[in-house]
């Protein structure tokens, strides 16, 4: 798990995924996505196909999943299925509100008090991310819970492209990517950090993938959870 870029001496930004990494939503997003695609395509979604799209933009995932099932992938069709997915997900989150993963609020506070800015970056669209943050009671800004939030509809391509990471750097005015730690629970999260050239590229075991899967990626570290991040970055 070696990384070609090397870490800077001090971490200045933790760029963190949301679902499965900082936020516990019980896997609802992928359950809703799978059911939406199954209904739209009239066929079940193979587990390996679904896994390959975890951590990406949900709109991009819908297009990829429909293509994988040889279903209609016209822009109009993808837009319609995406709108259906968003509506279902909002209902699911109202019925089962997401919560912070254990130890995460304390870890975020420790990082920020230690001089590390914290940004969330996600495959969600802005409206879904905002509703989740509101439900958690998390605020964005210097006196909030995190310093910035970047969503998949704000970048030209989602993970494993590096643009979400770069946008969190822009939002927090961090200029050296070697001083950035990227963490997430999927290989696509890790891929984004690797492609960005981040100094720390971290897989966490609190979400969809096990240690074997994350260790097979170009991660520099695999941690049990974000709760372990302050010890790594501030220790």
C-alpha positions as protocol buffer text, in pm:
chain_id: "A"
residue {
  index: 1
  type: UNK
  ca { x: 0 y: 0 z: 0 }
}
residue {
  index: 2
  type: UNK
  ca { x: 273 y: 245 z: -95 }
}
residue {
  index: 3
  type: UNK
  ca { x: 188 y: 583 z: -240 }
}
residue {
  index: 4
  type: UNK
  ca { x: 410 y: 762 z: -492 }
}
residue {
  index: 5
  type: UNK
  ca { x: 355 y: 1115 z: -369 }
}
residue {
  index: 6
  type: UNK
  ca { x: 450 y: 1099 z: -2 }
}
residue {
  index: 7
  type: UNK
  ca { x: 280 y: 1292 z: 275 }
}
residue {
  index: 8
  type: UNK
  ca { x: 365 y: 1645 z: 371 }
}
residue {
  index: 9
  type: UNK
  ca { x: 491 y: 1690 z: 726 }
}
residue {
  index: 10
  type: UNK
  ca { x: 154 y: 1815 z: 852 }
}
residue {
  index: 11
  type: UNK
  ca { x: -204 y: 1746 z: 752 }
}
residue {
  index: 12
  type: UNK
  ca { x: -409 y: 2057 z: 683 }
}
residue {
  index: 13
  type: UNK
  ca { x: -729 y: 1909 z: 538 }
}
residue {
  index: 14
  type: UNK
  ca { x: -927 y: 1592 z: 597 }
}
residue {
  index: 15
  type: UNK
  ca { x: -1149 y: 1536 z: 290 }
}
residue {
  index: 16
  type: UNK
  ca { x: -1403 y: 1277 z: 401 }
}
residue {
  index: 17
  type: UNK
  ca { x: -1681 y: 1078 z: 238 }
}
residue {
  index: 18
  type: UNK
  ca { x: -2026 y: 1089 z: 396 }
}
residue {
  index: 19
  type: UNK
  ca { x: -2235 y: 767 z: 382 }
}
residue {
  index: 20
  type: UNK
  ca { x: -2055 y: 475 z: 545 }
}
residue {
  index: 21
  type: UNK
  ca { x: -1759 y: 692 z: 643 }
}
residue {
  index: 22
  type: UNK
  ca { x: -1886 y: 975 z: 863 }
}
residue {
  index: 23
  type: UNK
  ca { x: -2260 y: 912 z: 845 }
}
residue {
  index: 24
  type: UNK
  ca { x: -2446 y: 592 z: 930 }
}
residue {
  index: 25
  type: UNK
  ca { x: -2749 y: 561 z: 705 }
}
residue {
  index: 26
  type: UNK
  ca { x: -2777 y: 186 z: 741 }
}
residue {
  index: 27
  type: UNK
  ca { x: -2692 y: 121 z: 376 }
}
residue {
  index: 28
  type: UNK
  ca { x: -3022 y: 277 z: 273 }
}
residue {
  index: 29
  type: UNK
  ca { x: -2878 y: 459 z: -25 }
}
residue {
  index: 30
  type: UNK
  ca { x: -2767 y: 142 z: -200 }
}
residue {
  index: 31
  type: UNK
  ca { x: -3078 y: -50 z: -104 }
}
residue {
  index: 32
  type: UNK
  ca { x: -3290 y: 226 z: -256 }
}
residue {
  index: 33
  type: UNK
  ca { x: -3062 y: 250 z: -559 }
}
residue {
  index: 34
  type: UNK
  ca { x: -3077 y: -124 z: -621 }
}
residue {
  index: 35
  type: UNK
  ca { x: -3457 y: -133 z: -593 }
}
residue {
  index: 36
  type: UNK
  ca { x: -3498 y: 172 z: -817 }
}
residue {
  index: 37
  type: UNK
  ca { x: -3281 y: 19 z: -1090 }
}
residue {
  index: 38
  type: UNK
  ca { x: -3450 y: -321 z: -1057 }
}
residue {
  index: 39
  type: UNK
  ca { x: -3789 y: -157 z: -1105 }
}
residue {
  index: 40
  type: UNK
  ca { x: -3668 y: 58 z: -1394 }
}
residue {
  index: 41
  type: UNK
  ca { x: -3485 y: -219 z: -1581 }
}
residue {
  index: 42
  type: UNK
  ca { x: -3717 y: -504 z: -1493 }
}
residue {
  index: 43
  type: UNK
  ca { x: -3422 y: -716 z: -1384 }
}
residue {
  index: 44
  type: UNK
  ca { x: -3225 y: -768 z: -1062 }
}
residue {
  index: 45
  type: UNK
  ca { x: -2893 y: -590 z: -1018 }
}
residue {
  index: 46
  type: UNK
  ca { x: -2595 y: -827 z: -978 }
}
residue {
  index: 47
  type: UNK
  ca { x: -2405 y: -763 z: -655 }
}
residue {
  index: 48
  type: UNK
  ca { x: -2071 y: -712 z: -831 }
}
residue {
  index: 49
  type: UNK
  ca { x: -2223 y: -457 z: -1069 }
}
residue {
  index: 50
  type: UNK
  ca { x: -2372 y: -261 z: -778 }
}
residue {
  index: 51
  type: UNK
  ca { x: -2043 y: -277 z: -586 }
}
residue {
  index: 52
  type: UNK
  ca { x: -1849 y: -133 z: -879 }
}
residue {
  index: 53
  type: UNK
  ca { x: -2057 y: 185 z: -864 }
}
residue {
  index: 54
  type: UNK
  ca { x: -2045 y: 240 z: -488 }
}
residue {
  index: 55
  type: UNK
  ca { x: -1888 y: 571 z: -393 }
}
residue {
  index: 56
  type: UNK
  ca { x: -1964 y: 740 z: -724 }
}
residue {
  index: 57
  type: UNK
  ca { x: -2215 y: 1006 z: -822 }
}
residue {
  index: 58
  type: UNK
  ca { x: -2559 y: 852 z: -789 }
}
residue {
  index: 59
  type: UNK
  ca { x: -2662 y: 989 z: -1129 }
}
residue {
  index: 60
  type: UNK
  ca { x: -2352 y: 841 z: -1291 }
}
residue {
  index: 61
  type: UNK
  ca { x: -2422 y: 516 z: -1105 }
}
residue {
  index: 62
  type: UNK
  ca { x: -2775 y: 501 z: -1241 }
}
residue {
  index: 63
  type: UNK
  ca { x: -2648 y: 541 z: -1597 }
}
residue {
  index: 64
  type: UNK
  ca { x: -2382 y: 275 z: -1541 }
}
residue {
  index: 65
  type: UNK
  ca { x: -2618 y: 30 z: -1376 }
}
residue {
  index: 66
  type: UNK
  ca { x: -2879 y: 67 z: -1649 }
}
residue {
  index: 67
  type: UNK
  ca { x: -2606 y: 13 z: -1910 }
}
residue {
  index: 68
  type: UNK
  ca { x: -2488 y: -295 z: -1723 }
}
residue {
  index: 69
  type: UNK
  ca { x: -2838 y: -438 z: -1749 }
}
residue {
  index: 70
  type: UNK
  ca { x: -2867 y: -346 z: -2121 }
}
residue {
  index: 71
  type: UNK
  ca { x: -3149 y: -105 z: -2038 }
}
residue {
  index: 72
  type: UNK
  ca { x: -3228 y: 235 z: -2191 }
}
residue {
  index: 73
  type: UNK
  ca { x: -2955 y: 485 z: -2099 }
}
residue {
  index: 74
  type: UNK
  ca { x: -3083 y: 788 z: -2287 }
}
residue {
  index: 75
  type: UNK
  ca { x: -3043 y: 1114 z: -2095 }
}
residue {
  index: 76
  type: UNK
  ca { x: -3418 y: 1150 z: -2056 }
}
residue {
  index: 77
  type: UNK
  ca { x: -3444 y: 797 z: -1914 }
}
residue {
  index: 78
  type: UNK
  ca { x: -3152 y: 845 z: -1673 }
}
residue {
  index: 79
  type: UNK
  ca { x: -3298 y: 1177 z: -1556 }
}
residue {
  index: 80
  type: UNK
  ca { x: -3635 y: 1011 z: -1490 }
}
residue {
  index: 81
  type: UNK
  ca { x: -3483 y: 721 z: -1297 }
}
residue {
  index: 82
  type: UNK
  ca { x: -3260 y: 959 z: -1099 }
}
residue {
  index: 83
  type: UNK
  ca { x: -3562 y: 1171 z: -1002 }
}
residue {
  index: 84
  type: UNK
  ca { x: -3741 y: 854 z: -887 }
}
residue {
  index: 85
  type: UNK
  ca { x: -3436 y: 749 z: -686 }
}
residue {
  index: 86
  type: UNK
  ca { x: -3406 y: 1087 z: -514 }
}
residue {
  index: 87
  type: UNK
  ca { x: -3774 y: 1085 z: -419 }
}
residue {
  index: 88
  type: UNK
  ca { x: -3748 y: 732 z: -276 }
}
residue {
  index: 89
  type: UNK
  ca { x: -3431 y: 818 z: -85 }
}
residue {
  index: 90
  type: UNK
  ca { x: -3580 y: 1129 z: 75 }
}
residue {
  index: 91
  type: UNK
  ca { x: -3875 y: 918 z: 195 }
}
residue {
  index: 92
  type: UNK
  ca { x: -3640 y: 646 z: 325 }
}
residue {
  index: 93
  type: UNK
  ca { x: -3430 y: 898 z: 517 }
}
residue {
  index: 94
  type: UNK
  ca { x: -3740 y: 1054 z: 671 }
}
residue {
  index: 95
  type: UNK
  ca { x: -3848 y: 711 z: 791 }
}
residue {
  index: 96
  type: UNK
  ca { x: -3498 y: 615 z: 913 }
}
residue {
  index: 97
  type: UNK
  ca { x: -3291 y: 930 z: 973 }
}
residue {
  index: 98
  type: UNK
  ca { x: -2914 y: 894 z: 934 }
}
residue {
  index: 99
  type: UNK
  ca { x: -2694 y: 933 z: 1242 }
}
residue {
  index: 100
  type: UNK
  ca { x: -2323 y: 1004 z: 1290 }
}
residue {
  index: 101
  type: UNK
  ca { x: -2107 y: 694 z: 1300 }
}
residue {
  index: 102
  type: UNK
  ca { x: -1972 y: 622 z: 1650 }
}
residue {
  index: 103
  type: UNK
  ca { x: -1687 y: 851 z: 1749 }
}
residue {
  index: 104
  type: UNK
  ca { x: -1711 y: 1067 z: 1438 }
}
residue {
  index: 105
  type: UNK
  ca { x: -1833 y: 1395 z: 1595 }
}
residue {
  index: 106
  type: UNK
  ca { x: -1555 y: 1372 z: 1852 }
}
residue {
  index: 107
  type: UNK
  ca { x: -1299 y: 1292 z: 1581 }
}
residue {
  index: 108
  type: UNK
  ca { x: -1407 y: 1587 z: 1366 }
}
residue {
  index: 109
  type: UNK
  ca { x: -1385 y: 1819 z: 1667 }
}
residue {
  index: 110
  type: UNK
  ca { x: -1040 y: 1684 z: 1757 }
}
residue {
  index: 111
  type: UNK
  ca { x: -910 y: 1731 z: 1403 }
}
residue {
  index: 112
  type: UNK
  ca { x: -1035 y: 2087 z: 1383 }
}
residue {
  index: 113
  type: UNK
  ca { x: -901 y: 2180 z: 1725 }
}
residue {
  index: 114
  type: UNK
  ca { x: -569 y: 2032 z: 1613 }
}
residue {
  index: 115
  type: UNK
  ca { x: -553 y: 2264 z: 1312 }
}
residue {
  index: 116
  type: UNK
  ca { x: -688 y: 2027 z: 1047 }
}
residue {
  index: 117
  type: UNK
  ca { x: -980 y: 2156 z: 842 }
}
residue {
  index: 118
  type: UNK
  ca { x: -1256 y: 1905 z: 770 }
}
residue {
  index: 119
  type: UNK
  ca { x: -1454 y: 1888 z: 447 }
}
residue {
  index: 120
  type: UNK
  ca { x: -1719 y: 1638 z: 348 }
}
residue {
  index: 121
  type: UNK
  ca { x: -1736 y: 1522 z: -15 }
}
residue {
  index: 122
  type: UNK
  ca { x: -2005 y: 1293 z: -145 }
}
residue {
  index: 123
  type: UNK
  ca { x: -2167 y: 1119 z: -438 }
}
residue {
  index: 124
  type: UNK
  ca { x: -2496 y: 1270 z: -324 }
}
residue {
  index: 125
  type: UNK
  ca { x: -2649 y: 1569 z: -498 }
}
residue {
  index: 126
  type: UNK
  ca { x: -2656 y: 1893 z: -297 }
}
residue {
  index: 127
  type: UNK
  ca { x: -3021 y: 1872 z: -195 }
}
residue {
  index: 128
  type: UNK
  ca { x: -2982 y: 1523 z: -46 }
}
residue {
  index: 129
  type: UNK
  ca { x: -2657 y: 1612 z: 131 }
}
residue {
  index: 130
  type: UNK
  ca { x: -2815 y: 1925 z: 279 }
}
residue {
  index: 131
  type: UNK
  ca { x: -3115 y: 1730 z: 408 }
}
residue {
  index: 132
  type: UNK
  ca { x: -2885 y: 1475 z: 574 }
}
residue {
  index: 133
  type: UNK
  ca { x: -2675 y: 1746 z: 738 }
}
residue {
  index: 134
  type: UNK
  ca { x: -2987 y: 1922 z: 860 }
}
residue {
  index: 135
  type: UNK
  ca { x: -3114 y: 1597 z: 1009 }
}
residue {
  index: 136
  type: UNK
  ca { x: -2782 y: 1545 z: 1186 }
}
residue {
  index: 137
  type: UNK
  ca { x: -2781 y: 1903 z: 1313 }
}
residue {
  index: 138
  type: UNK
  ca { x: -2442 y: 1956 z: 1148 }
}
residue {
  index: 139
  type: UNK
  ca { x: -2356 y: 2306 z: 1031 }
}
residue {
  index: 140
  type: UNK
  ca { x: -2100 y: 2414 z: 774 }
}
residue {
  index: 141
  type: UNK
  ca { x: -1853 y: 2694 z: 839 }
}
residue {
  index: 142
  type: UNK
  ca { x: -1581 y: 2812 z: 1078 }
}
residue {
  index: 143
  type: UNK
  ca { x: -1803 y: 2771 z: 1383 }
}
residue {
  index: 144
  type: UNK
  ca { x: -1991 y: 2467 z: 1251 }
}
residue {
  index: 145
  type: UNK
  ca { x: -1928 y: 2093 z: 1252 }
}
residue {
  index: 146
  type: UNK
  ca { x: -1727 y: 2091 z: 926 }
}
residue {
  index: 147
  type: UNK
  ca { x: -1556 y: 2358 z: 719 }
}
residue {
  index: 148
  type: UNK
  ca { x: -1700 y: 2271 z: 377 }
}
residue {
  index: 149
  type: UNK
  ca { x: -1923 y: 2029 z: 186 }
}
residue {
  index: 150
  type: UNK
  ca { x: -1883 y: 1939 z: -182 }
}
residue {
  index: 151
  type: UNK
  ca { x: -2139 y: 1730 z: -371 }
}
residue {
  index: 152
  type: UNK
  ca { x: -2127 y: 1531 z: -693 }
}
residue {
  index: 153
  type: UNK
  ca { x: -2337 y: 1780 z: -889 }
}
residue {
  index: 154
  type: UNK
  ca { x: -2068 y: 2045 z: -833 }
}
residue {
  index: 155
  type: UNK
  ca { x: -1793 y: 1859 z: -1024 }
}
residue {
  index: 156
  type: UNK
  ca { x: -1755 y: 1739 z: -1385 }
}
residue {
  index: 157
  type: UNK
  ca { x: -1707 y: 1374 z: -1280 }
}
residue {
  index: 158
  type: UNK
  ca { x: -1740 y: 1188 z: -954 }
}
residue {
  index: 159
  type: UNK
  ca { x: -1509 y: 930 z: -800 }
}
residue {
  index: 160
  type: UNK
  ca { x: -1270 y: 774 z: -876 }
}
residue {
  index: 161
  type: UNK
  ca { x: -1191 y: 1102 z: -1054 }
}
residue {
  index: 162
  type: UNK
  ca { x: -1013 y: 1346 z: -818 }
}
residue {
  index: 163
  type: UNK
  ca { x: -1239 y: 1646 z: -865 }
}
residue {
  index: 164
  type: UNK
  ca { x: -1435 y: 1617 z: -539 }
}
residue {
  index: 165
  type: UNK
  ca { x: -1105 y: 1623 z: -350 }
}
residue {
  index: 166
  type: UNK
  ca { x: -980 y: 1922 z: -546 }
}
residue {
  index: 167
  type: UNK
  ca { x: -1304 y: 2111 z: -481 }
}
residue {
  index: 168
  type: UNK
  ca { x: -1270 y: 2054 z: -106 }
}
residue {
  index: 169
  type: UNK
  ca { x: -920 y: 2201 z: -134 }
}
residue {
  index: 170
  type: UNK
  ca { x: -1061 y: 2503 z: -316 }
}
residue {
  index: 171
  type: UNK
  ca { x: -1332 y: 2546 z: -55 }
}
residue {
  index: 172
  type: UNK
  ca { x: -1082 y: 2541 z: 230 }
}
residue {
  index: 173
  type: UNK
  ca { x: -800 y: 2721 z: 45 }
}
residue {
  index: 174
  type: UNK
  ca { x: -554 y: 2437 z: 93 }
}
residue {
  index: 175
  type: UNK
  ca { x: -295 y: 2446 z: -185 }
}
residue {
  index: 176
  type: UNK
  ca { x: -67 y: 2145 z: -125 }
}
residue {
  index: 177
  type: UNK
  ca { x: -240 y: 1816 z: -202 }
}
residue {
  index: 178
  type: UNK
  ca { x: 30 y: 1635 z: -4 }
}
residue {
  index: 179
  type: UNK
  ca { x: -114 y: 1799 z: 308 }
}
residue {
  index: 180
  type: UNK
  ca { x: -458 y: 1647 z: 239 }
}
residue {
  index: 181
  type: UNK
  ca { x: -595 y: 1326 z: 390 }
}
residue {
  index: 182
  type: UNK
  ca { x: -873 y: 1158 z: 190 }
}
residue {
  index: 183
  type: UNK
  ca { x: -1084 y: 891 z: 359 }
}
residue {
  index: 184
  type: UNK
  ca { x: -1377 y: 678 z: 249 }
}
residue {
  index: 185
  type: UNK
  ca { x: -1529 y: 332 z: 276 }
}
residue {
  index: 186
  type: UNK
  ca { x: -1518 y: 226 z: -91 }
}
residue {
  index: 187
  type: UNK
  ca { x: -1244 y: 155 z: -347 }
}
residue {
  index: 188
  type: UNK
  ca { x: -1377 y: 445 z: -552 }
}
residue {
  index: 189
  type: UNK
  ca { x: -1323 y: 679 z: -253 }
}
residue {
  index: 190
  type: UNK
  ca { x: -966 y: 553 z: -226 }
}
residue {
  index: 191
  type: UNK
  ca { x: -920 y: 589 z: -601 }
}
residue {
  index: 192
  type: UNK
  ca { x: -1020 y: 955 z: -589 }
}
residue {
  index: 193
  type: UNK
  ca { x: -766 y: 1026 z: -318 }
}
residue {
  index: 194
  type: UNK
  ca { x: -496 y: 839 z: -506 }
}
residue {
  index: 195
  type: UNK
  ca { x: -570 y: 1015 z: -833 }
}
residue {
  index: 196
  type: UNK
  ca { x: -565 y: 1349 z: -653 }
}
residue {
  index: 197
  type: UNK
  ca { x: -218 y: 1273 z: -517 }
}
residue {
  index: 198
  type: UNK
  ca { x: -324 y: 1314 z: -154 }
}
residue {
  index: 199
  type: UNK
  ca { x: -63 y: 1259 z: 116 }
}
residue {
  index: 200
  type: UNK
  ca { x: -287 y: 1021 z: 310 }
}
residue {
  index: 201
  type: UNK
  ca { x: -530 y: 794 z: 124 }
}
residue {
  index: 202
  type: UNK
  ca { x: -737 y: 607 z: 380 }
}
residue {
  index: 203
  type: UNK
  ca { x: -989 y: 327 z: 353 }
}
residue {
  index: 204
  type: UNK
  ca { x: -1224 y: 284 z: 650 }
}
residue {
  index: 205
  type: UNK
  ca { x: -1402 y: -35 z: 747 }
}
residue {
  index: 206
  type: UNK
  ca { x: -1723 y: 127 z: 872 }
}
residue {
  index: 207
  type: UNK
  ca { x: -1909 y: 91 z: 542 }
}
residue {
  index: 208
  type: UNK
  ca { x: -1950 y: -133 z: 240 }
}
residue {
  index: 209
  type: UNK
  ca { x: -1613 y: -306 z: 198 }
}
residue {
  index: 210
  type: UNK
  ca { x: -1392 y: -528 z: 413 }
}
residue {
  index: 211
  type: UNK
  ca { x: -1022 y: -503 z: 489 }
}
residue {
  index: 212
  type: UNK
  ca { x: -920 y: -735 z: 204 }
}
residue {
  index: 213
  type: UNK
  ca { x: -1104 y: -523 z: -53 }
}
residue {
  index: 214
  type: UNK
  ca { x: -963 y: -193 z: 75 }
}
residue {
  index: 215
  type: UNK
  ca { x: -612 y: -331 z: 120 }
}
residue {
  index: 216
  type: UNK
  ca { x: -615 y: -426 z: -249 }
}
residue {
  index: 217
  type: UNK
  ca { x: -650 y: -56 z: -339 }
}
residue {
  index: 218
  type: UNK
  ca { x: -371 y: 205 z: -342 }
}
residue {
  index: 219
  type: UNK
  ca { x: -465 y: 312 z: 12 }
}
residue {
  index: 220
  type: UNK
  ca { x: -182 y: 429 z: 235 }
}
residue {
  index: 221
  type: UNK
  ca { x: -379 y: 323 z: 544 }
}
residue {
  index: 222
  type: UNK
  ca { x: -685 y: 114 z: 630 }
}
residue {
  index: 223
  type: UNK
  ca { x: -853 y: 215 z: 956 }
}
residue {
  index: 224
  type: UNK
  ca { x: -1143 y: 71 z: 1151 }
}
residue {
  index: 225
  type: UNK
  ca { x: -1324 y: 404 z: 1142 }
}
residue {
  index: 226
  type: UNK
  ca { x: -1288 y: 781 z: 1124 }
}
residue {
  index: 227
  type: UNK
  ca { x: -1269 y: 771 z: 1504 }
}
residue {
  index: 228
  type: UNK
  ca { x: -908 y: 655 z: 1453 }
}
residue {
  index: 229
  type: UNK
  ca { x: -817 y: 947 z: 1227 }
}
residue {
  index: 230
  type: UNK
  ca { x: -698 y: 1199 z: 1489 }
}
residue {
  index: 231
  type: UNK
  ca { x: -442 y: 951 z: 1622 }
}
residue {
  index: 232
  type: UNK
  ca { x: -307 y: 905 z: 1269 }
}
residue {
  index: 233
  type: UNK
  ca { x: -306 y: 1268 z: 1158 }
}
residue {
  index: 234
  type: UNK
  ca { x: -231 y: 1448 z: 1485 }
}
residue {
  index: 235
  type: UNK
  ca { x: -24 y: 1184 z: 1660 }
}
